[in-house]
């Protein structure tokens, strides 16, 4: 979370941003499922 978004965007582009967003969403979803089950 300490990485500079501009550096990430410059280095990897939108694909990496999408991958990070999906990873965070997956972790949050897993956490919610763990709480519910």
CHARMM-style PDB file with segment names, atoms N, HN, CA, C and O in Angstrom:
ATOM      1  N   UNK     1       0.851  -1.202   0.000  1.00  0.00      PROA
ATOM      2  CA  UNK     1       0.000   0.000   0.000  1.00  0.00      PROA
ATOM      3  C   UNK     1       0.891   1.258   0.000  1.00  0.00      PROA
ATOM      4  O   UNK     1       0.405   2.363  -0.241  1.00  0.00      PROA
ATOM      5  N   UNK     2       2.188   1.083   0.270  1.00  0.00      PROA
ATOM      6  HN  UNK     2       2.583   0.186   0.466  1.00  0.00      PROA
ATOM      7  CA  UNK     2       3.090   2.227   0.360  1.00  0.00      PROA
ATOM      8  C   UNK     2       3.656   2.626  -1.005  1.00  0.00      PROA
ATOM      9  O   UNK     2       4.357   3.630  -1.126  1.00  0.00      PROA
ATOM     10  N   UNK     3       3.341   1.820  -2.036  1.00  0.00      PROA
ATOM     11  HN  UNK     3       2.771   1.004  -1.937  1.00  0.00      PROA
ATOM     12  CA  UNK     3       3.875   2.106  -3.364  1.00  0.00      PROA
ATOM     13  C   UNK     3       3.226   3.363  -3.943  1.00  0.00      PROA
ATOM     14  O   UNK     3       2.066   3.666  -3.666  1.00  0.00      PROA
ATOM     15  N   UNK     4       3.986   4.073  -4.736  1.00  0.00      PROA
ATOM     16  HN  UNK     4       4.929   3.827  -4.960  1.00  0.00      PROA
ATOM     17  CA  UNK     4       3.472   5.276  -5.389  1.00  0.00      PROA
ATOM     18  C   UNK     4       2.657   4.875  -6.617  1.00  0.00      PROA
ATOM     19  O   UNK     4       3.193   4.248  -7.531  1.00  0.00      PROA
ATOM     20  N   UNK     5       1.371   5.226  -6.652  1.00  0.00      PROA
ATOM     21  HN  UNK     5       0.936   5.735  -5.909  1.00  0.00      PROA
ATOM     22  CA  UNK     5       0.496   4.845  -7.779  1.00  0.00      PROA
ATOM     23  C   UNK     5       1.041   5.289  -9.122  1.00  0.00      PROA
ATOM     24  O   UNK     5       0.860   4.603 -10.128  1.00  0.00      PROA
ATOM     25  N   UNK     6       1.718   6.449  -9.143  1.00  0.00      PROA
ATOM     26  HN  UNK     6       1.866   7.006  -8.326  1.00  0.00      PROA
ATOM     27  CA  UNK     6       2.267   6.946 -10.411  1.00  0.00      PROA
ATOM     28  C   UNK     6       3.367   6.034 -10.927  1.00  0.00      PROA
ATOM     29  O   UNK     6       3.470   5.791 -12.130  1.00  0.00      PROA
ATOM     30  N   UNK     7       4.203   5.521  -9.998  1.00  0.00      PROA
ATOM     31  HN  UNK     7       4.120   5.718  -9.022  1.00  0.00      PROA
ATOM     32  CA  UNK     7       5.272   4.619 -10.416  1.00  0.00      PROA
ATOM     33  C   UNK     7       4.688   3.309 -10.933  1.00  0.00      PROA
ATOM     34  O   UNK     7       5.136   2.770 -11.945  1.00  0.00      PROA
ATOM     35  N   UNK     8       3.688   2.809 -10.227  1.00  0.00      PROA
ATOM     36  HN  UNK     8       3.323   3.246  -9.405  1.00  0.00      PROA
ATOM     37  CA  UNK     8       3.045   1.559 -10.645  1.00  0.00      PROA
ATOM     38  C   UNK     8       2.413   1.738 -12.021  1.00  0.00      PROA
ATOM     39  O   UNK     8       2.540   0.878 -12.892  1.00  0.00      PROA
ATOM     40  N   UNK     9       1.732   2.862 -12.203  1.00  0.00      PROA
ATOM     41  HN  UNK     9       1.629   3.561 -11.496  1.00  0.00      PROA
ATOM     42  CA  UNK     9       1.048   3.112 -13.466  1.00  0.00      PROA
ATOM     43  C   UNK     9       2.052   3.237 -14.603  1.00  0.00      PROA
ATOM     44  O   UNK     9       1.817   2.755 -15.712  1.00  0.00      PROA
ATOM     45  N   UNK    10       3.173   3.891 -14.315  1.00  0.00      PROA
ATOM     46  HN  UNK    10       3.364   4.283 -13.414  1.00  0.00      PROA
ATOM     47  CA  UNK    10       4.198   4.104 -15.342  1.00  0.00      PROA
ATOM     48  C   UNK    10       4.880   2.785 -15.702  1.00  0.00      PROA
ATOM     49  O   UNK    10       5.229   2.544 -16.857  1.00  0.00      PROA
ATOM     50  N   UNK    11       5.061   1.945 -14.696  1.00  0.00      PROA
ATOM     51  HN  UNK    11       4.777   2.141 -13.757  1.00  0.00      PROA
ATOM     52  CA  UNK    11       5.823   0.722 -14.901  1.00  0.00      PROA
ATOM     53  C   UNK    11       4.977  -0.381 -15.535  1.00  0.00      PROA
ATOM     54  O   UNK    11       5.441  -1.064 -16.448  1.00  0.00      PROA
ATOM     55  N   UNK    12       3.766  -0.559 -15.072  1.00  0.00      PROA
ATOM     56  HN  UNK    12       3.390  -0.003 -14.330  1.00  0.00      PROA
ATOM     57  CA  UNK    12       2.965  -1.711 -15.504  1.00  0.00      PROA
ATOM     58  C   UNK    12       1.758  -1.331 -16.360  1.00  0.00      PROA
ATOM     59  O   UNK    12       1.352  -2.089 -17.241  1.00  0.00      PROA
ATOM     60  N   UNK    13       1.185  -0.148 -16.095  1.00  0.00      PROA
ATOM     61  HN  UNK    13       1.516   0.468 -15.379  1.00  0.00      PROA
ATOM     62  CA  UNK    13       0.011   0.241 -16.874  1.00  0.00      PROA
ATOM     63  C   UNK    13      -1.292  -0.222 -16.248  1.00  0.00      PROA
ATOM     64  O   UNK    13      -1.340  -0.629 -15.087  1.00  0.00      PROA
ATOM     65  N   UNK    14      -2.334  -0.151 -17.041  1.00  0.00      PROA
ATOM     66  HN  UNK    14      -2.295   0.179 -17.984  1.00  0.00      PROA
ATOM     67  CA  UNK    14      -3.677  -0.448 -16.527  1.00  0.00      PROA
ATOM     68  C   UNK    14      -3.854  -1.903 -16.144  1.00  0.00      PROA
ATOM     69  O   UNK    14      -4.640  -2.217 -15.251  1.00  0.00      PROA
ATOM     70  N   UNK    15      -3.127  -2.806 -16.813  1.00  0.00      PROA
ATOM     71  HN  UNK    15      -2.488  -2.551 -17.539  1.00  0.00      PROA
ATOM     72  CA  UNK    15      -3.278  -4.235 -16.519  1.00  0.00      PROA
ATOM     73  C   UNK    15      -2.923  -4.534 -15.069  1.00  0.00      PROA
ATOM     74  O   UNK    15      -3.617  -5.296 -14.397  1.00  0.00      PROA
ATOM     75  N   UNK    16      -1.831  -3.927 -14.587  1.00  0.00      PROA
ATOM     76  HN  UNK    16      -1.266  -3.308 -15.133  1.00  0.00      PROA
ATOM     77  CA  UNK    16      -1.409  -4.159 -13.208  1.00  0.00      PROA
ATOM     78  C   UNK    16      -2.414  -3.543 -12.232  1.00  0.00      PROA
ATOM     79  O   UNK    16      -2.731  -4.140 -11.203  1.00  0.00      PROA
ATOM     80  N   UNK    17      -2.911  -2.354 -12.558  1.00  0.00      PROA
ATOM     81  HN  UNK    17      -2.654  -1.870 -13.395  1.00  0.00      PROA
ATOM     82  CA  UNK    17      -3.907  -1.719 -11.688  1.00  0.00      PROA
ATOM     83  C   UNK    17      -5.156  -2.588 -11.587  1.00  0.00      PROA
ATOM     84  O   UNK    17      -5.727  -2.747 -10.508  1.00  0.00      PROA
ATOM     85  N   UNK    18      -5.575  -3.149 -12.723  1.00  0.00      PROA
ATOM     86  HN  UNK    18      -5.111  -3.020 -13.600  1.00  0.00      PROA
ATOM     87  CA  UNK    18      -6.747  -4.032 -12.724  1.00  0.00      PROA
ATOM     88  C   UNK    18      -6.475  -5.282 -11.890  1.00  0.00      PROA
ATOM     89  O   UNK    18      -7.334  -5.727 -11.130  1.00  0.00      PROA
ATOM     90  N   UNK    19      -5.275  -5.845 -12.036  1.00  0.00      PROA
ATOM     91  HN  UNK    19      -4.576  -5.484 -12.654  1.00  0.00      PROA
ATOM     92  CA  UNK    19      -4.919  -7.042 -11.285  1.00  0.00      PROA
ATOM     93  C   UNK    19      -4.911  -6.765  -9.780  1.00  0.00      PROA
ATOM     94  O   UNK    19      -5.395  -7.577  -8.991  1.00  0.00      PROA
ATOM     95  N   UNK    20      -4.355  -5.607  -9.387  1.00  0.00      PROA
ATOM     96  HN  UNK    20      -3.962  -4.948 -10.028  1.00  0.00      PROA
ATOM     97  CA  UNK    20      -4.324  -5.235  -7.966  1.00  0.00      PROA
ATOM     98  C   UNK    20      -5.738  -5.047  -7.444  1.00  0.00      PROA
ATOM     99  O   UNK    20      -6.060  -5.489  -6.341  1.00  0.00      PROA
ATOM    100  N   UNK    21      -6.590  -4.389  -8.235  1.00  0.00      PROA
ATOM    101  HN  UNK    21      -6.329  -4.029  -9.131  1.00  0.00      PROA
ATOM    102  CA  UNK    21      -7.978  -4.164  -7.824  1.00  0.00      PROA
ATOM    103  C   UNK    21      -8.706  -5.485  -7.637  1.00  0.00      PROA
ATOM    104  O   UNK    21      -9.438  -5.660  -6.663  1.00  0.00      PROA
ATOM    105  N   UNK    22      -8.510  -6.419  -8.567  1.00  0.00      PROA
ATOM    106  HN  UNK    22      -7.915  -6.277  -9.359  1.00  0.00      PROA
ATOM    107  CA  UNK    22      -9.148  -7.727  -8.460  1.00  0.00      PROA
ATOM    108  C   UNK    22      -8.630  -8.498  -7.259  1.00  0.00      PROA
ATOM    109  O   UNK    22      -9.396  -9.185  -6.582  1.00  0.00      PROA
ATOM    110  N   UNK    23      -7.324  -8.387  -6.988  1.00  0.00      PROA
ATOM    111  HN  UNK    23      -6.702  -7.829  -7.537  1.00  0.00      PROA
ATOM    112  CA  UNK    23      -6.734  -9.088  -5.847  1.00  0.00      PROA
ATOM    113  C   UNK    23      -7.324  -8.570  -4.535  1.00  0.00      PROA
ATOM    114  O   UNK    23      -7.686  -9.354  -3.657  1.00  0.00      PROA
ATOM    115  N   UNK    24      -7.418  -7.238  -4.409  1.00  0.00      PROA
ATOM    116  HN  UNK    24      -7.124  -6.602  -5.122  1.00  0.00      PROA
ATOM    117  CA  UNK    24      -7.991  -6.638  -3.196  1.00  0.00      PROA
ATOM    118  C   UNK    24      -9.447  -7.041  -3.049  1.00  0.00      PROA
ATOM    119  O   UNK    24      -9.893  -7.378  -1.953  1.00  0.00      PROA
ATOM    120  N   UNK    25     -10.194  -7.007  -4.154  1.00  0.00      PROA
ATOM    121  HN  UNK    25      -9.832  -6.734  -5.045  1.00  0.00      PROA
ATOM    122  CA  UNK    25     -11.609  -7.393  -4.118  1.00  0.00      PROA
ATOM    123  C   UNK    25     -11.748  -8.853  -3.699  1.00  0.00      PROA
ATOM    124  O   UNK    25     -12.646  -9.199  -2.931  1.00  0.00      PROA
ATOM    125  N   UNK    26     -10.858  -9.711  -4.202  1.00  0.00      PROA
ATOM    126  HN  UNK    26     -10.128  -9.430  -4.826  1.00  0.00      PROA
ATOM    127  CA  UNK    26     -10.895 -11.133  -3.855  1.00  0.00      PROA
ATOM    128  C   UNK    26     -10.617 -11.354  -2.375  1.00  0.00      PROA
ATOM    129  O   UNK    26     -11.273 -12.173  -1.731  1.00  0.00      PROA
ATOM    130  N   UNK    27      -9.646 -10.623  -1.834  1.00  0.00      PROA
ATOM    131  HN  UNK    27      -9.113  -9.958  -2.357  1.00  0.00      PROA
ATOM    132  CA  UNK    27      -9.308 -10.752  -0.411  1.00  0.00      PROA
ATOM    133  C   UNK    27     -10.487 -10.291   0.450  1.00  0.00      PROA
ATOM    134  O   UNK    27     -10.837 -10.939   1.437  1.00  0.00      PROA
ATOM    135  N   UNK    28     -11.091  -9.167   0.064  1.00  0.00      PROA
ATOM    136  HN  UNK    28     -10.807  -8.641  -0.738  1.00  0.00      PROA
ATOM    137  CA  UNK    28     -12.240  -8.662   0.824  1.00  0.00      PROA
ATOM    138  C   UNK    28     -13.403  -9.647   0.759  1.00  0.00      PROA
ATOM    139  O   UNK    28     -14.065  -9.899   1.766  1.00  0.00      PROA
ATOM    140  N   UNK    29     -13.649 -10.202  -0.419  1.00  0.00      PROA
ATOM    141  HN  UNK    29     -13.111  -9.998  -1.237  1.00  0.00      PROA
ATOM    142  CA  UNK    29     -14.740 -11.166  -0.586  1.00  0.00      PROA
ATOM    143  C   UNK    29     -14.490 -12.408   0.261  1.00  0.00      PROA
ATOM    144  O   UNK    29     -15.408 -12.927   0.896  1.00  0.00      PROA
ATOM    145  N   UNK    30     -13.236 -12.888   0.271  1.00  0.00      PROA
ATOM    146  HN  UNK    30     -12.489 -12.467  -0.245  1.00  0.00      PROA
ATOM    147  CA  UNK    30     -12.882 -14.055   1.082  1.00  0.00      PROA
ATOM    148  C   UNK    30     -13.103 -13.759   2.557  1.00  0.00      PROA
ATOM    149  O   UNK    30     -13.599 -14.609   3.297  1.00  0.00      PROA
ATOM    150  N   UNK    31     -12.734 -12.543   2.993  1.00  0.00      PROA
ATOM    151  HN  UNK    31     -12.332 -11.852   2.392  1.00  0.00      PROA
ATOM    152  CA  UNK    31     -12.933 -12.154   4.385  1.00  0.00      PROA
ATOM    153  C   UNK    31     -14.400 -12.142   4.767  1.00  0.00      PROA
ATOM    154  O   UNK    31     -14.772 -12.602   5.846  1.00  0.00      PROA
ATOM    155  N   UNK    32     -15.232 -11.615   3.881  1.00  0.00      PROA
ATOM    156  HN  UNK    32     -14.930 -11.241   3.004  1.00  0.00      PROA
ATOM    157  CA  UNK    32     -16.671 -11.579   4.137  1.00  0.00      PROA
ATOM    158  C   UNK    32     -17.236 -12.993   4.216  1.00  0.00      PROA
ATOM    159  O   UNK    32     -18.054 -13.289   5.087  1.00  0.00      PROA
ATOM    160  N   UNK    33     -16.806 -13.858   3.317  1.00  0.00      PROA
ATOM    161  HN  UNK    33     -16.142 -13.618   2.609  1.00  0.00      PROA
ATOM    162  CA  UNK    33     -17.286 -15.243   3.329  1.00  0.00      PROA
ATOM    163  C   UNK    33     -16.857 -15.959   4.613  1.00  0.00      PROA
ATOM    164  O   UNK    33     -17.626 -16.737   5.178  1.00  0.00      PROA
ATOM    165  N   UNK    34     -15.633 -15.697   5.070  1.00  0.00      PROA
ATOM    166  HN  UNK    34     -15.008 -15.066   4.611  1.00  0.00      PROA
ATOM    167  CA  UNK    34     -15.160 -16.312   6.308  1.00  0.00      PROA
ATOM    168  C   UNK    34     -16.011 -15.878   7.491  1.00  0.00      PROA
ATOM    169  O   UNK    34     -16.301 -16.675   8.383  1.00  0.00      PROA
ATOM    170  N   UNK    35     -16.413 -14.598   7.495  1.00  0.00      PROA
ATOM    171  HN  UNK    35     -16.177 -13.950   6.771  1.00  0.00      PROA
ATOM    172  CA  UNK    35     -17.235 -14.092   8.592  1.00  0.00      PROA
ATOM    173  C   UNK    35     -18.639 -14.707   8.544  1.00  0.00      PROA
ATOM    174  O   UNK    35     -19.230 -15.009   9.581  1.00  0.00      PROA
ATOM    175  N   UNK    36     -19.159 -14.886   7.331  1.00  0.00      PROA
ATOM    176  HN  UNK    36     -18.678 -14.640   6.489  1.00  0.00      PROA
ATOM    177  CA  UNK    36     -20.521 -15.389   7.194  1.00  0.00      PROA
ATOM    178  C   UNK    36     -20.607 -16.885   7.492  1.00  0.00      PROA
ATOM    179  O   UNK    36     -21.601 -17.348   8.051  1.00  0.00      PROA
ATOM    180  N   UNK    37     -19.573 -17.643   7.123  1.00  0.00      PROA
ATOM    181  HN  UNK    37     -18.765 -17.267   6.669  1.00  0.00      PROA
ATOM    182  CA  UNK    37     -19.636 -19.094   7.276  1.00  0.00      PROA
ATOM    183  C   UNK    37     -19.167 -19.571   8.636  1.00  0.00      PROA
ATOM    184  OT1 UNK    37     -19.166 -20.773   8.902  1.00  0.00      PROA
TER     185      UNK     37
END
